[in-house]
Amino acid sequence: MLKKKRRLKILLLHAILLPTLLFVYSFFTLAPRPWTGVDEAVVEKIAKEHGREARTPLIDTDRGDLLLFVFLGAGVVGGFIAGYCWRKLNEDKTGEGRDKDV
Amino acid sequence: MHRLLLTTLLLAIAAPAHAMHISEGILPLPWALLWFAVAAPFVVLGVKRLNAMAKEDLSFKPLVGLMAAVVFIISCMPIPVPTAGTCSHPCGTGIAAILVGPLVSVVISSVALLIQALVMAHGGLSTLGADIVSMGVVGSFVGYGVFRGLRAAGISLGGAAFAAGVMTDWATYLATSAELASGIRGDAQFLPLFTRIMLAFMPTQLPLGLLEGAMTAGMVTLLARKRPDLLVKMKLLSPSEVSGHA
């Protein structure tokens, strides 16, 4: 009985969740006009009226393969951090390893 | 499987980022620097707090990592608001502040905003300080304050989390309005411009604030049901409350 109720709940959740996701997806990709973000509709519009316009980003990742290099850089930094943490994680808890190093 | 499906669907939404983050070049340099100066002490204190808590309990770090992922995803997820014809995003700093504290939440939002500015051109690098102040500092502290205040007044966990989520969102946009109005006004008066920006945000942010409240309440009540020990550890629930529920 309990399992049946749980299954029904999961089914209901999917019946609501999946159409909602498809609805959101269609709005962003298939709608005839894009949904303007408040950054454009409010922030940039009012700023422009007061003589301030949005510039291209200082690091414009749309240029060439810059985005790939950013990801590469992030991967290298992330790799070093992960490696450092891995070393710490596997360090001898009793401190014997540390004594040997000294 | 479900997570994979959800992630794939989210990644498939190939739309430009729409946000309240202030874009590059909108704020004059002196104002941009001022907001960096305002944000800096909170970030430094947040890092110190994070280190202190991680020393106390190593499992705090994975929780912070999880919250960082939550804030990053939530704050770059554009949600259409049919009543306004525009789209924007919730902040996620309310739930982060409730679970890991407002100072650590400032650090989390700083990292999320930095990555968004670097990789997605979602907010500018020169305006990063202003974005940290509005979303990180104001959002986190208001959300945390509302949650703690309402809990002290005897409001239920879900009710307090809902109000905290709503106020986090609205306070963030109030702060953004103030930052914009003070930065771009030139010779114009501050208050009328501030009111105008705030009113322009309202049709989108009023419903989104309620959505953020519902989301925050949902997450906190789910945690209370599934991992009450975590809420006890973060001092959101007392052990007696947990045994009372059980």
Interface residues (C-beta under 8 A of the other chain):
Chain A: L21 V24 Y25 F27 F28 T29 P34 W35 T36 G37 V38 D39 E40 A41 V42 V43 E44 I46 A47 H50 G51 R52 E53 A54 R55 T56 P57 L58 I59 D60 T61 D62 L67 V70 F71 A74
Chain B: L6 L9 A12 I13 A14 A15 P16 A17 H18 A19 M20 H21 I22 S23 E24 G25 I26 L27 P28 P78 I79 P80 G85 T86 C87 S88 A117 L118 V119 M120 A121 G124 L125 S126 T176 L180 G183 I184 R185 G186 A188 L193 R196 I197 A200 F201 T204 Q205
